[in-house]
């Protein structure tokens, strides 16, 4: 199942730039020039992959919401 029907929100104040989300869901997340995570393409991976990447965030800076 694709992750295209979800909204991914990143709390930029909480993000420490660990890169776990980028590593675990390549294409969905990227890091800006300051190392802070950004959403690139929510549909680039399966929902399960995105959920795993979200759970890998060490500071819980990423949340998911069904649309």
N, CA, C, O and CB atoms as a CASP TS submission, in Angstrom:
PFRMAT TS
TARGET T0000
AUTHOR 0000-0000-0000
METHOD Language model
MODEL 1
PARENT N/A
ATOM      1  N   UNK     1       0.836  -1.185   0.000  1.00  0.00           N
ATOM      2  CA  UNK     1       0.000   0.000   0.000  1.00  0.00           C
ATOM      3  C   UNK     1       0.884   1.252   0.000  1.00  0.00           C
ATOM      4  O   UNK     1       1.827   1.364   0.783  1.00  0.00           O
ATOM      5  CB  UNK     1      -0.953  -0.004   1.220  1.00  0.00           C
ATOM      6  N   UNK     2       0.566   2.160  -0.868  1.00  0.00           N
ATOM      7  CA  UNK     2       1.328   3.403  -0.985  1.00  0.00           C
ATOM      8  C   UNK     2       0.989   4.356   0.149  1.00  0.00           C
ATOM      9  O   UNK     2      -0.090   4.292   0.738  1.00  0.00           O
ATOM     10  CB  UNK     2       1.059   4.073  -2.334  1.00  0.00           C
ATOM     11  N   UNK     3       1.926   5.236   0.438  1.00  0.00           N
ATOM     12  CA  UNK     3       1.730   6.221   1.502  1.00  0.00           C
ATOM     13  C   UNK     3       1.154   7.518   0.956  1.00  0.00           C
ATOM     14  O   UNK     3       1.277   8.561   1.598  1.00  0.00           O
ATOM     15  CB  UNK     3       3.048   6.499   2.220  1.00  0.00           C
ATOM     16  N   UNK     4       0.527   7.476  -0.218  1.00  0.00           N
ATOM     17  CA  UNK     4       0.043   8.711  -0.835  1.00  0.00           C
ATOM     18  C   UNK     4      -1.193   9.292  -0.165  1.00  0.00           C
ATOM     19  O   UNK     4      -1.505  10.461  -0.394  1.00  0.00           O
ATOM     20  CB  UNK     4      -0.254   8.464  -2.274  1.00  0.00           C
ATOM     21  N   UNK     5      -1.911   8.527   0.652  1.00  0.00           N
ATOM     22  CA  UNK     5      -3.118   9.019   1.309  1.00  0.00           C
ATOM     23  C   UNK     5      -2.882   9.415   2.753  1.00  0.00           C
ATOM     24  O   UNK     5      -3.791   9.352   3.581  1.00  0.00           O
ATOM     25  CB  UNK     5      -4.193   7.978   1.247  1.00  0.00           C
ATOM     26  N   UNK     6      -1.676   9.816   3.047  1.00  0.00           N
ATOM     27  CA  UNK     6      -1.356  10.265   4.400  1.00  0.00           C
ATOM     28  C   UNK     6      -0.684  11.636   4.343  1.00  0.00           C
ATOM     29  O   UNK     6      -0.092  12.019   3.334  1.00  0.00           O
ATOM     30  CB  UNK     6      -0.443   9.238   5.119  1.00  0.00           C
ATOM     31  N   UNK     7      -0.791  12.341   5.426  1.00  0.00           N
ATOM     32  CA  UNK     7      -0.075  13.610   5.569  1.00  0.00           C
ATOM     33  C   UNK     7       1.066  13.360   6.551  1.00  0.00           C
ATOM     34  O   UNK     7       0.857  12.855   7.654  1.00  0.00           O
ATOM     35  CB  UNK     7      -1.033  14.781   6.068  1.00  0.00           C
ATOM     36  N   UNK     8       2.255  13.717   6.135  1.00  0.00           N
ATOM     37  CA  UNK     8       3.438  13.573   6.975  1.00  0.00           C
ATOM     38  C   UNK     8       3.827  14.963   7.451  1.00  0.00           C
ATOM     39  O   UNK     8       4.009  15.878   6.649  1.00  0.00           O
ATOM     40  CB  UNK     8       4.621  12.877   6.204  1.00  0.00           C
ATOM     41  N   UNK     9       3.952  15.110   8.758  1.00  0.00           N
ATOM     42  CA  UNK     9       4.322  16.392   9.343  1.00  0.00           C
ATOM     43  C   UNK     9       5.618  16.230  10.123  1.00  0.00           C
ATOM     44  O   UNK     9       5.785  15.280  10.888  1.00  0.00           O
ATOM     45  CB  UNK     9       3.193  16.934  10.256  1.00  0.00           C
ATOM     46  N   UNK    10       6.524  17.164   9.919  1.00  0.00           N
ATOM     47  CA  UNK    10       7.800  17.154  10.635  1.00  0.00           C
ATOM     48  C   UNK    10       7.877  18.397  11.504  1.00  0.00           C
ATOM     49  O   UNK    10       7.721  19.520  11.023  1.00  0.00           O
ATOM     50  CB  UNK    10       9.008  17.090   9.646  1.00  0.00           C
ATOM     51  N   UNK    11       8.118  18.181  12.784  1.00  0.00           N
ATOM     52  CA  UNK    11       8.313  19.296  13.716  1.00  0.00           C
ATOM     53  C   UNK    11       9.769  19.735  13.589  1.00  0.00           C
ATOM     54  O   UNK    11      10.674  19.097  14.127  1.00  0.00           O
ATOM     55  CB  UNK    11       7.958  18.888  15.210  1.00  0.00           C
ATOM     56  N   UNK    12       9.974  20.821  12.876  1.00  0.00           N
ATOM     57  CA  UNK    12      11.334  21.294  12.596  1.00  0.00           C
ATOM     58  C   UNK    12      12.070  21.734  13.860  1.00  0.00           C
ATOM     59  O   UNK    12      13.301  21.737  13.885  1.00  0.00           O
ATOM     60  CB  UNK    12      11.288  22.446  11.608  1.00  0.00           C
ATOM     61  N   UNK    13      11.346  22.099  14.890  1.00  0.00           N
ATOM     62  CA  UNK    13      11.979  22.486  16.159  1.00  0.00           C
ATOM     63  C   UNK    13      12.536  21.264  16.892  1.00  0.00           C
ATOM     64  O   UNK    13      13.548  21.356  17.587  1.00  0.00           O
ATOM     65  CB  UNK    13      10.969  23.225  17.059  1.00  0.00           C
ATOM     66  N   UNK    14      11.871  20.130  16.734  1.00  0.00           N
ATOM     67  CA  UNK    14      12.301  18.899  17.401  1.00  0.00           C
ATOM     68  C   UNK    14      13.394  18.155  16.629  1.00  0.00           C
ATOM     69  O   UNK    14      14.248  17.505  17.231  1.00  0.00           O
ATOM     70  CB  UNK    14      11.112  17.985  17.600  1.00  0.00           C
ATOM     71  N   UNK    15      13.366  18.249  15.309  1.00  0.00           N
ATOM     72  CA  UNK    15      14.273  17.472  14.462  1.00  0.00           C
ATOM     73  C   UNK    15      15.731  17.795  14.787  1.00  0.00           C
ATOM     74  O   UNK    15      16.129  18.958  14.860  1.00  0.00           O
ATOM     75  CB  UNK    15      13.987  17.745  12.974  1.00  0.00           C
ATOM     76  N   UNK    16      16.515  16.732  14.981  1.00  0.00           N
ATOM     77  CA  UNK    16      17.943  16.907  15.269  1.00  0.00           C
ATOM     78  C   UNK    16      18.824  16.508  14.087  1.00  0.00           C
ATOM     79  O   UNK    16      20.051  16.530  14.184  1.00  0.00           O
ATOM     80  CB  UNK    16      18.333  16.091  16.495  1.00  0.00           C
ATOM     81  N   UNK    17      18.187  16.143  12.968  1.00  0.00           N
ATOM     82  CA  UNK    17      18.940  15.824  11.764  1.00  0.00           C
ATOM     83  C   UNK    17      19.685  14.509  11.802  1.00  0.00           C
ATOM     84  O   UNK    17      20.744  14.383  11.188  1.00  0.00           O
ATOM     85  CB  UNK    17      19.895  16.894  11.497  1.00  0.00           C
ATOM     86  N   UNK    18      19.154  13.525  12.511  1.00  0.00           N
ATOM     87  CA  UNK    18      19.838  12.231  12.589  1.00  0.00           C
ATOM     88  C   UNK    18      19.888  11.517  11.240  1.00  0.00           C
ATOM     89  O   UNK    18      20.803  10.736  10.982  1.00  0.00           O
ATOM     90  CB  UNK    18      19.149  11.342  13.610  1.00  0.00           C
ATOM     91  N   UNK    19      18.911  11.785  10.385  1.00  0.00           N
ATOM     92  CA  UNK    19      18.880  11.161   9.069  1.00  0.00           C
ATOM     93  C   UNK    19      18.257   9.783   9.032  1.00  0.00           C
ATOM     94  O   UNK    19      18.232   9.152   7.976  1.00  0.00           O
ATOM     95  CB  UNK    19      20.243  11.075   8.544  1.00  0.00           C
ATOM     96  N   UNK    20      17.751   9.295  10.161  1.00  0.00           N
ATOM     97  CA  UNK    20      17.133   7.965  10.181  1.00  0.00           C
ATOM     98  C   UNK    20      15.976   7.873   9.201  1.00  0.00           C
ATOM     99  O   UNK    20      15.823   6.863   8.514  1.00  0.00           O
ATOM    100  CB  UNK    20      16.647   7.625  11.586  1.00  0.00           C
ATOM    101  N   UNK    21      15.161   8.917   9.129  1.00  0.00           N
ATOM    102  CA  UNK    21      14.009   8.892   8.224  1.00  0.00           C
ATOM    103  C   UNK    21      14.471   8.813   6.771  1.00  0.00           C
ATOM    104  O   UNK    21      13.888   8.073   5.979  1.00  0.00           O
ATOM    105  CB  UNK    21      13.126  10.138   8.436  1.00  0.00           C
ATOM    106  N   UNK    22      15.490   9.553   6.421  1.00  0.00           N
ATOM    107  CA  UNK    22      16.020   9.547   5.055  1.00  0.00           C
ATOM    108  C   UNK    22      16.584   8.171   4.723  1.00  0.00           C
ATOM    109  O   UNK    22      16.346   7.645   3.636  1.00  0.00           O
ATOM    110  CB  UNK    22      17.111  10.635   4.881  1.00  0.00           C
ATOM    111  N   UNK    23      17.316   7.599   5.638  1.00  0.00           N
ATOM    112  CA  UNK    23      17.917   6.283   5.437  1.00  0.00           C
ATOM    113  C   UNK    23      16.848   5.203   5.297  1.00  0.00           C
ATOM    114  O   UNK    23      16.958   4.326   4.441  1.00  0.00           O
ATOM    115  CB  UNK    23      18.856   5.944   6.595  1.00  0.00           C
ATOM    116  N   UNK    24      15.816   5.264   6.134  1.00  0.00           N
ATOM    117  CA  UNK    24      14.806   4.207   6.167  1.00  0.00           C
ATOM    118  C   UNK    24      13.687   4.367   5.144  1.00  0.00           C
ATOM    119  O   UNK    24      12.997   3.394   4.840  1.00  0.00           O
ATOM    120  CB  UNK    24      14.211   4.143   7.523  1.00  0.00           C
ATOM    121  N   UNK    25      13.492   5.552   4.612  1.00  0.00           N
ATOM    122  CA  UNK    25      12.453   5.767   3.591  1.00  0.00           C
ATOM    123  C   UNK    25      13.000   6.710   2.520  1.00  0.00           C
ATOM    124  O   UNK    25      12.543   7.843   2.365  1.00  0.00           O
ATOM    125  CB  UNK    25      11.140   6.353   4.230  1.00  0.00           C
ATOM    126  N   UNK    26      13.978   6.212   1.800  1.00  0.00           N
ATOM    127  CA  UNK    26      14.623   7.003   0.745  1.00  0.00           C
ATOM    128  C   UNK    26      13.585   7.492  -0.258  1.00  0.00           C
ATOM    129  O   UNK    26      12.729   6.729  -0.706  1.00  0.00           O
ATOM    130  CB  UNK    26      15.711   6.172   0.026  1.00  0.00           C
ATOM    131  N   UNK    27      13.672   8.751  -0.598  1.00  0.00           N
ATOM    132  CA  UNK    27      12.746   9.352  -1.540  1.00  0.00           C
ATOM    133  C   UNK    27      11.563  10.027  -0.883  1.00  0.00           C
ATOM    134  O   UNK    27      11.015  10.992  -1.415  1.00  0.00           O
ATOM    135  CB  UNK    27      12.259   8.324  -2.480  1.00  0.00           C
ATOM    136  N   UNK    28      11.167   9.520   0.279  1.00  0.00           N
ATOM    137  CA  UNK    28      10.060  10.137   1.019  1.00  0.00           C
ATOM    138  C   UNK    28      10.574  11.346   1.769  1.00  0.00           C
ATOM    139  O   UNK    28       9.952  12.408   1.770  1.00  0.00           O
ATOM    140  CB  UNK    28       9.405   9.128   2.000  1.00  0.00           C
ATOM    141  N   UNK    29      11.718  11.169   2.405  1.00  0.00           N
ATOM    142  CA  UNK    29      12.322  12.231   3.201  1.00  0.00           C
ATOM    143  C   UNK    29      13.647  12.667   2.592  1.00  0.00           C
ATOM    144  O   UNK    29      14.317  11.887   1.914  1.00  0.00           O
ATOM    145  CB  UNK    29      12.528  11.769   4.650  1.00  0.00           C
ATOM    146  N   UNK    30      14.013  13.904   2.836  1.00  0.00           N
ATOM    147  CA  UNK    30      15.319  14.428   2.498  1.00  0.00           C
ATOM    148  C   UNK    30      15.706  15.415   3.591  1.00  0.00           C
ATOM    149  O   UNK    30      14.873  15.791   4.416  1.00  0.00           O
ATOM    150  CB  UNK    30      15.325  15.102   1.082  1.00  0.00           C
ATOM    151  N   UNK    31      16.946  15.827   3.599  1.00  0.00           N
ATOM    152  CA  UNK    31      17.404  16.804   4.579  1.00  0.00           C
ATOM    153  C   UNK    31      17.745  18.106   3.869  1.00  0.00           C
ATOM    154  O   UNK    31      18.356  18.104   2.800  1.00  0.00           O
ATOM    155  CB  UNK    31      18.627  16.270   5.367  1.00  0.00           C
ATOM    156  N   UNK    32      17.342  19.215   4.477  1.00  0.00           N
ATOM    157  CA  UNK    32      17.660  20.516   3.883  1.00  0.00           C
ATOM    158  C   UNK    32      19.118  20.862   4.169  1.00  0.00           C
ATOM    159  O   UNK    32      19.846  20.058   4.751  1.00  0.00           O
ATOM    160  CB  UNK    32      16.716  21.626   4.432  1.00  0.00           C
ATOM    161  N   UNK    33      19.537  22.035   3.769  1.00  0.00           N
ATOM    162  CA  UNK    33      20.942  22.420   3.920  1.00  0.00           C
ATOM    163  C   UNK    33      21.388  22.519   5.372  1.00  0.00           C
ATOM    164  O   UNK    33      22.587  22.506   5.653  1.00  0.00           O
ATOM    165  CB  UNK    33      21.181  23.736   3.239  1.00  0.00           C
ATOM    166  N   UNK    34      20.435  22.618   6.300  1.00  0.00           N
ATOM    167  CA  UNK    34      20.756  22.643   7.732  1.00  0.00           C
ATOM    168  C   UNK    34      20.686  21.258   8.361  1.00  0.00           C
ATOM    169  O   UNK    34      20.930  21.104   9.557  1.00  0.00           O
ATOM    170  CB  UNK    34      19.813  23.582   8.464  1.00  0.00           C
ATOM    171  N   UNK    35      20.351  20.246   7.556  1.00  0.00           N
ATOM    172  CA  UNK    35      20.261  18.878   8.061  1.00  0.00           C
ATOM    173  C   UNK    35      18.903  18.520   8.627  1.00  0.00           C
ATOM    174  O   UNK    35      18.719  17.417   9.143  1.00  0.00           O
ATOM    175  CB  UNK    35      21.289  18.666   9.107  1.00  0.00           C
ATOM    176  N   UNK    36      17.944  19.437   8.537  1.00  0.00           N
ATOM    177  CA  UNK    36      16.606  19.193   9.068  1.00  0.00           C
ATOM    178  C   UNK    36      15.794  18.425   8.028  1.00  0.00           C
ATOM    179  O   UNK    36      15.853  18.714   6.833  1.00  0.00           O
ATOM    180  CB  UNK    36      15.901  20.531   9.448  1.00  0.00           C
ATOM    181  N   UNK    37      15.029  17.432   8.515  1.00  0.00           N
ATOM    182  CA  UNK    37      14.244  16.590   7.620  1.00  0.00           C
ATOM    183  C   UNK    37      13.112  17.366   6.961  1.00  0.00           C
ATOM    184  O   UNK    37      12.513  18.267   7.549  1.00  0.00           O
ATOM    185  CB  UNK    37      13.683  15.403   8.379  1.00  0.00           C
ATOM    186  N   UNK    38      12.843  16.981   5.718  1.00  0.00           N
ATOM    187  CA  UNK    38      11.729  17.530   4.944  1.00  0.00           C
ATOM    188  C   UNK    38      11.058  16.374   4.216  1.00  0.00           C
ATOM    189  O   UNK    38      11.684  15.349   3.946  1.00  0.00           O
ATOM    190  CB  UNK    38      12.213  18.637   3.934  1.00  0.00           C
ATOM    191  N   UNK    39       9.790  16.548   3.904  1.00  0.00           N
ATOM    192  CA  UNK    39       9.078  15.558   3.110  1.00  0.00           C
ATOM    193  C   UNK    39       9.333  15.867   1.640  1.00  0.00           C
ATOM    194  O   UNK    39       9.108  16.987   1.180  1.00  0.00           O
ATOM    195  CB  UNK    39       7.544  15.555   3.435  1.00  0.00           C
ATOM    196  N   UNK    40       9.802  14.865   0.915  1.00  0.00           N
ATOM    197  CA  UNK    40      10.061  15.026  -0.518  1.00  0.00           C
ATOM    198  C   UNK    40       8.891  14.474  -1.326  1.00  0.00           C
ATOM    199  O   UNK    40       8.254  15.210  -2.080  1.00  0.00           O
ATOM    200  CB  UNK    40      11.378  14.316  -0.922  1.00  0.00           C
ATOM    201  N   UNK    41       8.603  13.174  -1.172  1.00  0.00           N
ATOM    202  CA  UNK    41       7.542  12.521  -1.937  1.00  0.00           C
ATOM    203  C   UNK    41       6.921  11.412  -1.089  1.00  0.00           C
ATOM    204  O   UNK    41       7.477  10.317  -1.007  1.00  0.00           O
ATOM    205  CB  UNK    41       8.092  11.947  -3.280  1.00  0.00           C
ATOM    206  N   UNK    42       5.783  11.679  -0.461  1.00  0.00           N
ATOM    207  CA  UNK    42       5.160  10.680   0.409  1.00  0.00           C
ATOM    208  C   UNK    42       4.845   9.362  -0.287  1.00  0.00           C
ATOM    209  O   UNK    42       4.770   8.323   0.370  1.00  0.00           O
ATOM    210  CB  UNK    42       3.903  11.239   0.985  1.00  0.00           C
ATOM    211  N   UNK    43       4.661   9.383  -1.591  1.00  0.00           N
ATOM    212  CA  UNK    43       4.301   8.160  -2.311  1.00  0.00           C
ATOM    213  C   UNK    43       5.510   7.377  -2.816  1.00  0.00           C
ATOM    214  O   UNK    43       5.348   6.395  -3.541  1.00  0.00           O
ATOM    215  CB  UNK    43       3.410   8.502  -3.472  1.00  0.00           C
ATOM    216  N   UNK    44       6.718   7.796  -2.445  1.00  0.00           N
ATOM    217  CA  UNK    44       7.928   7.129  -2.939  1.00  0.00           C
ATOM    218  C   UNK    44       8.164   5.758  -2.311  1.00  0.00           C
ATOM    219  O   UNK    44       8.949   4.969  -2.836  1.00  0.00           O
ATOM    220  CB  UNK    44       9.125   8.001  -2.685  1.00  0.00           C
ATOM    221  N   UNK    45       7.498   5.467  -1.199  1.00  0.00           N
ATOM    222  CA  UNK    45       7.660   4.179  -0.522  1.00  0.00           C
ATOM    223  C   UNK    45       6.288   3.691  -0.061  1.00  0.00           C
ATOM    224  O   UNK    45       5.297   4.418  -0.133  1.00  0.00           O
ATOM    225  CB  UNK    45       8.647   4.296   0.688  1.00  0.00           C
ATOM    226  N   UNK    46       6.253   2.465   0.406  1.00  0.00           N
ATOM    227  CA  UNK    46       5.006   1.918   0.936  1.00  0.00           C
ATOM    228  C   UNK    46       4.682   2.553   2.288  1.00  0.00           C
ATOM    229  O   UNK    46       5.555   3.109   2.955  1.00  0.00           O
ATOM    230  CB  UNK    46       5.099   0.382   1.071  1.00  0.00           C
ATOM    231  N   UNK    47       3.431   2.460   2.671  1.00  0.00           N
ATOM    232  CA  UNK    47       3.009   2.974   3.967  1.00  0.00           C
ATOM    233  C   UNK    47       3.786   2.310   5.093  1.00  0.00           C
ATOM    234  O   UNK    47       4.173   2.973   6.056  1.00  0.00           O
ATOM    235  CB  UNK    47       1.510   2.760   4.163  1.00  0.00           C
ATOM    236  N   UNK    48       4.015   1.020   4.981  1.00  0.00           N
ATOM    237  CA  UNK    48       4.753   0.298   6.015  1.00  0.00           C
ATOM    238  C   UNK    48       6.176   0.837   6.164  1.00  0.00           C
ATOM    239  O   UNK    48       6.684   0.962   7.278  1.00  0.00           O
ATOM    240  CB  UNK    48       4.790  -1.196   5.690  1.00  0.00           C
ATOM    241  N   UNK    49       6.804   1.148   5.056  1.00  0.00           N
ATOM    242  CA  UNK    49       8.154   1.698   5.085  1.00  0.00           C
ATOM    243  C   UNK    49       8.164   3.074   5.738  1.00  0.00           C
ATOM    244  O   UNK    49       9.042   3.380   6.545  1.00  0.00           O
ATOM    245  CB  UNK    49       8.730   1.780   3.668  1.00  0.00           C
ATOM    246  N   UNK    50       7.184   3.902   5.385  1.00  0.00           N
ATOM    247  CA  UNK    50       7.092   5.235   5.979  1.00  0.00           C
ATOM    248  C   UNK    50       6.836   5.133   7.481  1.00  0.00           C
ATOM    249  O   UNK    50       7.443   5.861   8.266  1.00  0.00           O
ATOM    250  CB  UNK    50       5.975   6.055   5.299  1.00  0.00           C
ATOM    251  N   UNK    51       5.950   4.242   7.877  1.00  0.00           N
ATOM    252  CA  UNK    51       5.674   4.050   9.310  1.00  0.00           C
ATOM    253  C   UNK    51       6.935   3.623  10.056  1.00  0.00           C
ATOM    254  O   UNK    51       7.185   4.086  11.169  1.00  0.00           O
ATOM    255  CB  UNK    51       4.563   2.999   9.511  1.00  0.00           C
ATOM    256  N   UNK    52       7.726   2.746   9.451  1.00  0.00           N
ATOM    257  CA  UNK    52       8.978   2.327  10.085  1.00  0.00           C
ATOM    258  C   UNK    52       9.932   3.510  10.214  1.00  0.00           C
ATOM    259  O   UNK    52      10.561   3.694  11.256  1.00  0.00           O
ATOM    260  CB  UNK    52       9.641   1.191   9.281  1.00  0.00           C
ATOM    261  N   UNK    53      10.040   4.307   9.159  1.00  0.00           N
ATOM    262  CA  UNK    53      10.925   5.474   9.196  1.00  0.00           C
ATOM    263  C   UNK    53      10.483   6.455  10.278  1.00  0.00           C
ATOM    264  O   UNK    53      11.314   7.007  10.998  1.00  0.00           O
ATOM    265  CB  UNK    53      10.952   6.174   7.826  1.00  0.00           C
ATOM    266  N   UNK    54       9.192   6.666  10.387  1.00  0.00           N
ATOM    267  CA  UNK    54       8.654   7.564  11.420  1.00  0.00           C
ATOM    268  C   UNK    54       9.005   7.031  12.807  1.00  0.00           C
ATOM    269  O   UNK    54       9.402   7.795  13.686  1.00  0.00           O
ATOM    270  CB  UNK    54       7.111   7.716  11.273  1.00  0.00           C
ATOM    271  N   UNK    55       8.861   5.739  12.999  1.00  0.00           N
ATOM    272  CA  UNK    55       9.156   5.146  14.314  1.00  0.00           C
ATOM    273  C   UNK    55      10.649   5.158  14.623  1.00  0.00           C
ATOM    274  O   UNK    55      11.042   5.016  15.781  1.00  0.00           O
ATOM    275  CB  UNK    55       8.632   3.713  14.377  1.00  0.00           C
ATOM    276  N   UNK    56      11.486   5.326  13.596  1.00  0.00           N
ATOM    277  CA  UNK    56      12.940   5.345  13.809  1.00  0.00           C
ATOM    278  C   UNK    56      13.464   6.720  14.222  1.00  0.00           C
ATOM    279  O   UNK    56      14.643   6.859  14.550  1.00  0.00           O
ATOM    280  CB  UNK    56      13.649   4.896  12.549  1.00  0.00           C
ATOM    281  N   UNK    57      12.608   7.724  14.209  1.00  0.00           N
ATOM    282  CA  UNK    57      13.042   9.073  14.602  1.00  0.00           C
ATOM    283  C   UNK    57      13.341   9.088  16.101  1.00  0.00           C
ATOM    284  O   UNK    57      12.455   8.798  16.904  1.00  0.00           O
ATOM    285  CB  UNK    57      11.952  10.143  14.247  1.00  0.00           C
ATOM    286  N   UNK    58      14.563   9.418  16.487  1.00  0.00           N
ATOM    287  CA  UNK    58      14.939   9.350  17.902  1.00  0.00           C
ATOM    288  C   UNK    58      14.263  10.404  18.788  1.00  0.00           C
ATOM    289  O   UNK    58      14.255  10.273  20.012  1.00  0.00           O
ATOM    290  CB  UNK    58      16.423   9.493  18.023  1.00  0.00           C
ATOM    291  N   UNK    59      13.699  11.442  18.175  1.00  0.00           N
ATOM    292  CA  UNK    59      13.057  12.504  18.984  1.00  0.00           C
ATOM    293  C   UNK    59      11.567  12.639  18.671  1.00  0.00           C
ATOM    294  O   UNK    59      10.931  13.612  19.077  1.00  0.00           O
ATOM    295  CB  UNK    59      13.755  13.855  18.741  1.00  0.00           C
ATOM    296  N   UNK    60      11.007  11.660  17.945  1.00  0.00           N
ATOM    297  CA  UNK    60       9.576  11.665  17.607  1.00  0.00           C
ATOM    298  C   UNK    60       9.132  12.973  16.966  1.00  0.00           C
ATOM    299  O   UNK    60       8.113  13.546  17.350  1.00  0.00           O
ATOM    300  CB  UNK    60       8.746  11.407  18.850  1.00  0.00           C
ATOM    301  N   UNK    61       9.898  13.438  15.995  1.00  0.00           N
ATOM    302  CA  UNK    61       9.605  14.705  15.334  1.00  0.00           C
ATOM    303  C   UNK    61       8.662  14.553  14.137  1.00  0.00           C
ATOM    304  O   UNK    61       8.251  15.551  13.544  1.00  0.00           O
ATOM    305  CB  UNK    61      10.890  15.347  14.884  1.00  0.00           C
ATOM    306  N   UNK    62       8.319  13.310  13.779  1.00  0.00           N
ATOM    307  CA  UNK    62       7.502  13.075  12.592  1.00  0.00           C
ATOM    308  C   UNK    62       6.178  12.456  13.005  1.00  0.00           C
ATOM    309  O   UNK    62       6.130  11.544  13.831  1.00  0.00           O
ATOM    310  CB  UNK    62       8.239  12.163  11.581  1.00  0.00           C
ATOM    311  N   UNK    63       5.102  12.969  12.415  1.00  0.00           N
ATOM    312  CA  UNK    63       3.786  12.380  12.679  1.00  0.00           C
ATOM    313  C   UNK    63       3.071  12.105  11.368  1.00  0.00           C
ATOM    314  O   UNK    63       3.344  12.730  10.343  1.00  0.00           O
ATOM    315  CB  UNK    63       2.934  13.310  13.573  1.00  0.00           C
ATOM    316  N   UNK    64       2.144  11.147  11.428  1.00  0.00           N
ATOM    317  CA  UNK    64       1.361  10.756  10.263  1.00  0.00           C
ATOM    318  C   UNK    64      -0.116  11.006  10.543  1.00  0.00           C
ATOM    319  O   UNK    64      -0.587  10.865  11.672  1.00  0.00           O
ATOM    320  CB  UNK    64       1.608   9.269   9.900  1.00  0.00           C
ATOM    321  N   UNK    65      -0.831  11.380   9.493  1.00  0.00           N
ATOM    322  CA  UNK    65      -2.278  11.592   9.599  1.00  0.00           C
ATOM    323  C   UNK    65      -2.921  11.056   8.336  1.00  0.00           C
ATOM    324  O   UNK    65      -2.482  11.373   7.230  1.00  0.00           O
ATOM    325  CB  UNK    65      -2.629  13.108   9.811  1.00  0.00           C
ATOM    326  N   UNK    66      -3.963  10.242   8.492  1.00  0.00           N
ATOM    327  CA  UNK    66      -4.706   9.735   7.338  1.00  0.00           C
ATOM    328  C   UNK    66      -5.511  10.873   6.723  1.00  0.00           C
ATOM    329  O   UNK    66      -6.064  11.710   7.436  1.00  0.00           O
ATOM    330  CB  UNK    66      -5.641   8.555   7.745  1.00  0.00           C
ATOM    331  N   UNK    67      -5.572  10.898   5.402  1.00  0.00           N
ATOM    332  CA  UNK    67      -6.366  11.907   4.700  1.00  0.00           C
ATOM    333  C   UNK    67      -7.731  11.353   4.350  1.00  0.00           C
ATOM    334  O   UNK    67      -8.548  12.054   3.754  1.00  0.00           O
ATOM    335  CB  UNK    67      -5.647  12.383   3.431  1.00  0.00           C
TER
END
